[in-house]
Amino acid sequence: MVCCKTGAKSFQIIDKEFIKKFRSEAPKQYTYSDVKKLTNSFKEKVGQGGYGVVYKGKLPDGRMVAVKILSASKGNGEEFINEVASISRTSHVNIVTLLGFCYERTKRALIYEFMPYGSLDKFIYDKGPPITNHHLDSNTMFRIAVGIARGLEYLHRGCNTRILHFDIKPHNILLDEDLCPKISDFGLAKLCKTKESIV
């Protein structure tokens, strides 16, 4: 059960509602001990932001994963629950796949498919390792832009529940081994019924 010195009661309500509502469609839940094993005790850091740190890991079946450990100061858990709830409803080539999560007391982690080229901003701003320190040619950039648009169209029109991302930027676009773009980071996303006109 999730607990906190302040607002413990609301945490418990959020946790119960989350488990009840999303258990059937949520990805696999891991313990914090499992997360440490997957990442070899957080040995290889591959990214960092205001949300926390991302580590490279490996599932028991050999698949490489990116494990996002959320900062302890990350609100009261609503953004975390929002991200798991939102991304659990998706299945699209241009949306990153959430494979699992950890929600144990104040420890929160999201386990995604691993994207070997990282985020698009590394290509645009020359901040990445030597392999990404070059600008993309116009054809590749066009293909990435179209992929992002297809992902957004899917979120807005293709899901049973509309998902509004609200935080599209190069940092939140990940690239796989074929430079196929995948939208990530659903912490600020909002779910809307398909008939709601706010969109």
ROTILO-927172 format. One line per 4 residues: number of its first residue (from 0); for each residue x, y, z of N, C-alpha, C. Coordinates in Angstrom, 1 decimal. Layout:
% ROTILO-927172
NUM = X,Y,Z,X,Y,Z,X,Y,Z; ... .
This chain:
% ROTILO-927172
0 = 0.8,-1.2,0.0,0.0,0.0,0.0,0.9,1.2,0.0; 0.5,2.2,-0.8,1.3,3.4,-0.9,1.0,4.3,0.4; 2.1,4.8,1.0,1.9,5.7,2.1,2.8,6.9,2.1; 2.5,7.9,2.8,3.3,9.1,2.9,3.0,9.8,4.2 .
4 = 3.9,10.6,4.7,3.6,11.3,5.9,2.5,12.3,5.8; 2.3,12.9,4.6,1.2,13.8,4.4,0.3,13.2,3.4; -1.0,13.2,3.7,-1.9,12.8,2.7,-1.9,11.3,2.5; -1.6,10.5,3.6,-1.6,9.0,3.5,-2.9,8.5,3.1 .
8 = -4.0,9.1,3.6,-5.3,8.6,3.3,-5.6,8.7,1.9; -5.3,9.8,1.2,-5.6,10.0,-0.2,-4.7,9.1,-1.0; -3.5,8.8,-0.6,-2.6,7.8,-1.3,-3.3,6.5,-1.3; -3.8,6.0,-0.2,-4.5,4.7,-0.1,-5.7,4.6,-1.0 .
12 = -6.4,5.7,-1.1,-7.6,5.8,-2.0,-7.2,5.7,-3.4; -6.1,6.5,-3.8,-5.6,6.4,-5.1,-5.1,5.0,-5.5; -4.4,4.4,-4.6,-3.8,3.1,-4.8,-4.9,2.1,-5.0; -5.9,2.0,-4.2,-7.0,1.1,-4.3,-7.8,1.3,-5.6 .
16 = -8.1,2.5,-5.9,-8.8,2.8,-7.1,-8.0,2.4,-8.3; -6.7,2.7,-8.3,-5.9,2.3,-9.4,-5.8,0.8,-9.6; -5.6,0.1,-8.6,-5.5,-1.4,-8.7,-6.9,-1.9,-9.2; -8.0,-1.4,-8.6,-9.3,-1.9,-9.0,-9.6,-1.6,-10.4 .
20 = -9.3,-0.4,-10.9,-9.7,0.0,-12.2,-8.8,-0.5,-13.3; -7.5,-0.6,-13.0,-6.6,-0.9,-14.1,-5.9,-2.3,-14.0; -6.2,-3.1,-13.0,-5.6,-4.4,-12.8,-5.6,-5.2,-14.1; -6.8,-5.3,-14.7,-7.0,-6.2,-15.9,-6.2,-5.7,-17.1 .
24 = -6.0,-4.4,-17.2,-5.3,-4.0,-18.4,-3.9,-3.4,-18.2; -3.5,-3.3,-16.9,-2.2,-2.8,-16.6,-1.1,-3.8,-17.0; 0.1,-3.2,-17.3,1.3,-4.1,-17.5,1.7,-4.7,-16.2; 2.7,-5.6,-16.3,3.2,-6.3,-15.1,3.7,-5.4,-14.0 .
28 = 3.3,-5.7,-12.8,3.8,-5.0,-11.6,5.0,-5.7,-11.0; 6.1,-4.9,-10.8,7.3,-5.4,-10.2,7.5,-4.8,-8.8; 8.2,-5.5,-8.0,8.6,-5.0,-6.7,9.9,-4.1,-6.9; 10.2,-3.3,-5.9,11.4,-2.5,-6.1,12.7,-3.3,-6.1 .
32 = 12.6,-4.5,-5.4,13.7,-5.4,-5.4,13.9,-6.0,-6.9; 12.8,-6.3,-7.6,12.9,-6.7,-9.0,13.5,-5.6,-9.8; 13.1,-4.4,-9.6,13.7,-3.3,-10.4,15.2,-3.2,-10.2; 15.7,-3.4,-9.0,17.1,-3.3,-8.8,17.8,-4.4,-9.5 .
36 = 17.2,-5.6,-9.6,17.8,-6.7,-10.3,17.8,-6.5,-11.8; 16.7,-5.9,-12.3,16.6,-5.6,-13.8,17.7,-4.7,-14.2; 18.0,-3.7,-13.3,19.0,-2.7,-13.7,20.4,-2.9,-13.2; 20.6,-4.1,-12.6,21.9,-4.5,-12.0,22.3,-3.4,-11.0 .
40 = 21.4,-3.1,-10.1,21.5,-2.1,-9.0,21.8,-0.7,-9.6; 21.0,-0.4,-10.7,21.1,0.9,-11.3,22.5,1.3,-11.8; 23.1,0.3,-12.5,24.5,0.5,-12.9,24.6,1.4,-14.1; 23.7,1.4,-15.1,23.9,2.2,-16.3,22.8,3.2,-16.5 .
44 = 23.2,4.5,-16.3,22.2,5.6,-16.4,22.2,6.0,-17.9; 21.0,6.1,-18.5,20.9,6.5,-19.9,20.2,7.8,-20.1; 19.7,8.4,-19.0,19.0,9.7,-19.1,18.6,10.3,-17.8; 18.3,11.6,-17.8,17.9,12.2,-16.6,17.1,13.5,-16.9 .
48 = 16.1,13.8,-16.1,15.3,15.0,-16.3,14.7,15.3,-14.9; 13.7,16.3,-15.0,13.0,16.7,-13.8,12.2,15.6,-13.1; 11.8,14.7,-13.9,11.0,13.5,-13.4,11.8,12.5,-12.6; 13.1,12.4,-12.9,13.9,11.4,-12.3,15.0,10.9,-13.2 .
52 = 15.4,9.7,-13.1,16.5,9.1,-13.8,16.1,7.9,-14.6; 16.6,7.7,-15.8,16.4,6.5,-16.6,17.6,5.6,-16.6; 17.4,4.3,-16.3,18.5,3.3,-16.4,18.2,2.2,-17.4; 19.3,1.7,-17.9,19.2,0.6,-18.8,19.1,-0.7,-18.0 .
56 = 18.2,-1.6,-18.5,18.0,-2.8,-17.7,17.7,-4.0,-18.7; 17.5,-5.2,-18.1,17.3,-6.4,-18.9,16.2,-7.2,-18.2; 15.2,-7.6,-18.9,14.2,-8.5,-18.4,14.7,-10.0,-18.3; 14.1,-10.8,-17.5,14.6,-12.2,-17.5,14.6,-12.9,-18.8 .
60 = 13.7,-12.5,-19.7,13.7,-13.1,-21.1,14.8,-12.6,-22.0; 15.6,-11.6,-21.5,16.7,-11.1,-22.3,16.4,-9.8,-23.0; 15.1,-9.3,-23.0,14.8,-8.0,-23.6,15.4,-6.9,-22.9; 16.0,-5.9,-23.6,16.5,-4.7,-23.0,15.3,-3.8,-22.7 .
64 = 15.4,-3.1,-21.6,14.4,-2.1,-21.2,15.0,-0.8,-20.7; 14.2,0.2,-20.7,14.5,1.5,-20.0,13.7,1.6,-18.8; 14.3,1.8,-17.6,13.6,1.9,-16.4,13.7,3.3,-15.8; 12.5,3.9,-15.8,12.4,5.3,-15.4,12.1,5.3,-13.9 .
68 = 13.0,5.8,-13.1,12.8,5.9,-11.6,12.3,7.3,-11.3; 11.1,7.5,-10.9,10.6,8.8,-10.6,11.1,9.4,-9.3; 11.3,10.7,-9.4,11.9,11.4,-8.2,10.9,11.3,-7.0; 11.4,11.3,-5.8,10.5,11.2,-4.6,9.6,12.4,-4.5 .
72 = 10.0,13.5,-5.1,9.2,14.7,-5.0,8.1,14.8,-6.1; 7.9,13.7,-6.8,7.0,13.8,-7.9,5.5,13.8,-7.5; 5.1,14.8,-6.9,3.7,15.0,-6.5,3.1,13.9,-5.6; 1.8,13.7,-5.7,1.2,12.7,-4.8,0.9,11.4,-5.5 .
76 = 1.5,11.2,-6.6,1.3,9.9,-7.3,0.3,10.0,-8.4; -0.4,11.1,-8.6,-1.4,11.2,-9.7,-0.7,11.2,-11.1; 0.4,11.8,-11.2,1.1,11.8,-12.6,1.5,10.4,-12.9; 2.0,9.7,-11.9,2.5,8.3,-12.1,1.3,7.4,-12.5 .
80 = 0.2,7.5,-11.8,-1.0,6.7,-12.1,-1.5,7.1,-13.5; -1.5,8.4,-13.8,-2.0,8.9,-15.0,-1.2,8.3,-16.2; 0.2,8.2,-16.0,1.0,7.7,-17.1,0.7,6.2,-17.3; 0.7,5.4,-16.2,0.4,4.0,-16.3,-1.0,3.8,-17.0 .
84 = -2.0,4.5,-16.5,-3.3,4.3,-17.0,-3.5,4.7,-18.4; -2.8,5.8,-18.8,-2.9,6.3,-20.2,-2.2,5.3,-21.2; -0.9,5.0,-20.9,-0.1,4.2,-21.8,-0.6,2.8,-21.9; -1.2,2.3,-20.8,-1.7,0.9,-20.8,-2.8,0.7,-21.8 .
88 = -3.5,1.8,-22.2,-4.6,1.7,-23.2,-4.1,1.7,-24.6; -2.8,1.9,-24.8,-2.3,2.1,-26.2,-1.6,0.9,-26.8; -1.7,0.8,-28.1,-0.9,-0.2,-28.9,-0.7,0.4,-30.3; 0.4,1.0,-30.5,0.7,1.7,-31.8,2.2,1.7,-32.0 .
92 = 2.6,1.6,-33.3,4.0,1.6,-33.6,4.7,2.9,-33.2; 4.0,4.0,-33.1,4.6,5.3,-32.8,4.3,5.7,-31.3; 3.9,4.7,-30.5,3.8,5.0,-29.0,4.7,4.0,-28.3; 5.5,4.5,-27.4,6.4,3.6,-26.6,5.6,2.6,-25.8 .
96 = 6.1,1.4,-25.7,5.4,0.3,-25.0,5.8,0.2,-23.6; 4.8,0.3,-22.7,5.1,0.2,-21.3,5.0,-1.3,-20.9; 6.1,-1.9,-20.4,6.1,-3.3,-20.2,5.9,-3.6,-18.7; 6.1,-2.7,-17.8,5.8,-2.9,-16.4,6.0,-1.7,-15.6 .
100 = 5.7,-1.8,-14.3,5.8,-0.6,-13.4,6.0,-1.1,-12.0; 6.5,-0.3,-11.1,6.7,-0.5,-9.7,6.0,0.6,-8.9; 5.2,0.2,-8.0,4.5,1.2,-7.2,4.5,0.6,-5.8; 5.6,0.9,-5.1,5.8,0.3,-3.7,6.2,1.4,-2.8 .
104 = 5.3,1.7,-1.9,5.5,2.8,-0.9,5.8,4.1,-1.7; 7.0,4.7,-1.4,7.3,5.9,-2.1,8.1,5.6,-3.4; 8.4,4.4,-3.7,9.2,4.0,-4.8,8.3,3.8,-6.0; 8.6,4.5,-7.1,7.8,4.4,-8.3,8.8,4.3,-9.5 .
108 = 8.5,3.3,-10.4,9.3,3.1,-11.6,8.4,2.7,-12.7; 8.8,3.1,-13.9,8.1,2.7,-15.2,9.1,1.9,-16.0; 8.7,0.8,-16.6,9.6,0.0,-17.4,9.1,-0.1,-18.8; 9.9,0.5,-19.7,9.6,0.6,-21.1,10.5,-0.2,-22.0 .
112 = 10.0,-0.4,-23.2,10.9,-1.0,-24.2,12.1,-0.1,-24.4; 13.3,-0.7,-24.7,14.5,0.2,-24.8,14.6,0.8,-26.2; 14.9,2.1,-26.2,15.1,2.8,-27.5,16.6,3.1,-27.6; 17.3,2.4,-28.5,18.8,2.5,-28.6,19.3,3.9,-28.9 .
116 = 18.5,4.7,-29.7,18.9,6.0,-30.1,18.5,7.1,-29.1; 17.7,6.7,-28.1,17.3,7.8,-27.1,16.3,8.7,-27.7; 16.4,10.0,-27.2,15.4,10.9,-27.6,15.8,11.8,-28.8; 14.8,12.4,-29.5,15.0,13.2,-30.7,15.9,14.4,-30.4 .
120 = 15.8,14.9,-29.2,16.5,16.2,-28.9,18.0,16.0,-29.0; 18.5,14.8,-28.8,20.0,14.5,-28.9,20.4,14.7,-30.3; 19.6,14.4,-31.3,19.9,14.6,-32.7,19.8,16.0,-33.1; 18.8,16.7,-32.6,18.6,18.1,-32.9,19.6,19.1,-32.3 .
124 = 20.0,18.8,-31.1,20.8,19.8,-30.3,22.2,19.3,-30.1; 22.6,18.2,-30.8,24.0,17.6,-30.6,24.4,17.4,-29.2; 23.5,16.8,-28.4,23.8,16.6,-27.0,24.2,15.2,-26.7; 24.0,14.3,-27.6,24.1,12.9,-27.4,25.5,12.4,-27.6 .
128 = 25.7,11.0,-27.5,27.0,10.4,-27.8,27.3,10.6,-29.3; 28.6,10.3,-29.6,29.1,10.4,-31.0,28.1,9.8,-32.1; 27.5,8.7,-31.8,26.7,8.0,-32.8,25.5,8.9,-33.2; 25.0,9.7,-32.2,23.9,10.6,-32.5,24.3,12.0,-32.8 .
132 = 25.6,12.3,-32.7,26.0,13.7,-32.9,26.1,14.1,-34.4; 24.9,14.0,-35.1,24.8,14.5,-36.4,23.4,14.8,-36.7; 23.2,15.7,-37.6,21.8,16.1,-37.9,21.2,15.1,-38.9; 19.9,14.9,-38.7,19.2,13.9,-39.6,19.0,14.6,-40.9 .
136 = 19.0,13.7,-42.0,18.7,14.2,-43.3,17.2,14.6,-43.4; 16.9,15.3,-44.4,15.5,15.8,-44.6,14.5,14.7,-44.7; 14.9,13.6,-45.4,13.9,12.5,-45.6,13.7,11.8,-44.3; 14.7,11.6,-43.5,14.5,10.9,-42.2,13.7,11.8,-41.3 .
140 = 14.0,13.1,-41.3,13.3,14.0,-40.4,11.8,14.1,-40.8; 11.5,14.0,-42.1,10.1,14.0,-42.6,9.4,12.7,-42.1; 10.1,11.6,-42.2,9.6,10.3,-41.8,9.3,10.3,-40.2; 10.2,11.0,-39.5,10.0,11.1,-38.0,8.8,12.0,-37.7 .
144 = 8.6,13.1,-38.5,7.5,14.0,-38.3,6.2,13.3,-38.6; 6.2,12.5,-39.7,4.9,11.8,-40.0,4.6,10.8,-39.0; 5.6,10.1,-38.4,5.4,9.1,-37.4,4.8,9.7,-36.1; 5.3,10.9,-35.8,4.8,11.6,-34.6,3.4,12.0,-34.8 .
148 = 3.1,12.5,-36.0,1.7,12.9,-36.3,0.8,11.7,-36.3; 1.2,10.5,-36.8,0.4,9.3,-36.7,0.1,8.8,-35.3; 1.2,9.0,-34.5,1.0,8.6,-33.1,0.0,9.5,-32.4; 0.1,10.8,-32.7,-0.9,11.8,-32.1,-2.3,11.5,-32.6 .
152 = -2.4,11.2,-33.9,-3.7,10.9,-34.4,-4.3,9.7,-33.8; -3.5,8.7,-33.5,-4.0,7.5,-32.8,-4.5,7.8,-31.4; -3.7,8.6,-30.7,-4.1,9.0,-29.3,-5.4,9.8,-29.3; -5.6,10.6,-30.3,-6.8,11.5,-30.4,-8.0,10.7,-31.0 .
156 = -7.8,9.8,-31.9,-8.9,9.2,-32.7,-8.9,7.7,-32.6; -7.8,7.1,-32.4,-7.7,5.6,-32.5,-8.0,4.8,-31.3; -7.9,5.4,-30.1,-8.2,4.7,-28.8,-9.6,4.8,-28.5; -10.1,3.8,-27.7,-11.5,3.8,-27.1,-11.6,5.1,-26.3 .
160 = -10.6,5.4,-25.5,-10.6,6.6,-24.7,-9.6,7.6,-25.3; -10.0,8.8,-25.6,-9.0,9.7,-26.2,-8.0,10.1,-25.2; -6.7,10.2,-25.6,-5.6,10.6,-24.8,-5.0,11.9,-25.3; -5.0,12.9,-24.5,-4.4,14.2,-24.9,-3.0,14.2,-24.2 .
164 = -1.9,14.3,-24.9,-0.6,14.2,-24.3,-0.2,15.4,-23.5; -0.3,16.6,-24.1,0.0,17.9,-23.5,1.5,18.2,-23.2; 2.4,17.3,-23.7,3.8,17.6,-23.5,4.6,17.1,-24.6; 4.2,17.3,-25.9,5.0,16.9,-27.0,6.2,17.8,-27.2 .
168 = 7.4,17.3,-27.2,8.6,18.0,-27.5,9.7,17.0,-27.8; 10.8,17.4,-28.4,11.8,16.5,-28.9,12.3,15.5,-27.8; 12.3,16.0,-26.5,12.8,15.2,-25.4,11.9,14.0,-25.2; 10.6,14.1,-25.5,9.6,13.0,-25.3,9.4,12.2,-26.5 .
172 = 10.2,12.3,-27.5,10.1,11.5,-28.7,11.3,10.6,-28.7; 11.1,9.3,-28.6,12.2,8.3,-28.6,12.3,7.7,-29.9; 13.6,7.3,-30.3,13.9,6.6,-31.6,14.4,5.2,-31.4; 13.8,4.3,-32.1,14.3,2.9,-32.0,15.4,2.7,-33.0 .
176 = 15.8,1.4,-33.2,17.0,1.1,-34.0,16.8,1.5,-35.4; 15.6,1.6,-35.9,15.3,2.1,-37.3,14.9,3.5,-37.4; 15.2,4.3,-36.3,14.8,5.7,-36.2,13.3,5.9,-36.3; 12.5,4.9,-36.0,11.1,5.1,-35.9,10.7,5.8,-34.6 .
180 = 10.0,6.9,-34.7,9.7,7.7,-33.5,8.6,7.1,-32.7; 8.8,7.2,-31.4,7.7,6.7,-30.4,7.5,7.8,-29.4; 6.2,8.2,-29.2,5.9,9.2,-28.2,6.0,8.6,-26.8; 6.6,9.3,-25.9,6.7,8.8,-24.5,6.3,9.9,-23.5 .
184 = 6.4,9.6,-22.3,6.2,10.5,-21.1,4.7,11.0,-21.1; 3.9,10.2,-20.5,2.4,10.5,-20.5,2.0,11.1,-19.1; 3.0,11.6,-18.4,2.6,12.1,-17.0,1.6,13.3,-17.0; 1.6,14.1,-18.1,0.6,15.2,-18.1,-0.6,14.9,-19.0 .
188 = -0.7,13.7,-19.5,-1.8,13.3,-20.4,-3.1,13.3,-19.6; -4.2,13.6,-20.4,-5.5,13.6,-19.9,-6.4,12.6,-20.7; -7.2,11.9,-20.1,-8.1,11.0,-20.7,-9.5,11.6,-21.0; -10.0,11.5,-22.2,-11.3,12.1,-22.5,-12.2,11.0,-23.2 .
192 = -13.5,11.1,-22.9,-14.4,10.2,-23.6,-14.4,10.6,-25.1; -14.6,9.7,-26.0,-14.5,10.0,-27.4,-15.6,11.0,-27.9; -16.7,11.1,-27.2,-17.7,12.1,-27.6,-17.6,13.5,-27.0; -16.6,13.6,-26.1,-16.4,14.9,-25.5,-15.9,15.9,-26.5 .
196 = -16.4,17.1,-26.5,-16.1,18.1,-27.5,-14.9,19.0,-27.1; -14.3,18.8,-25.9,-13.2,19.6,-25.5,-12.0,19.5,-26.5; -11.8,18.4,-27.1,-10.7,18.2,-28.0,-10.9,19.1,-29.2 .
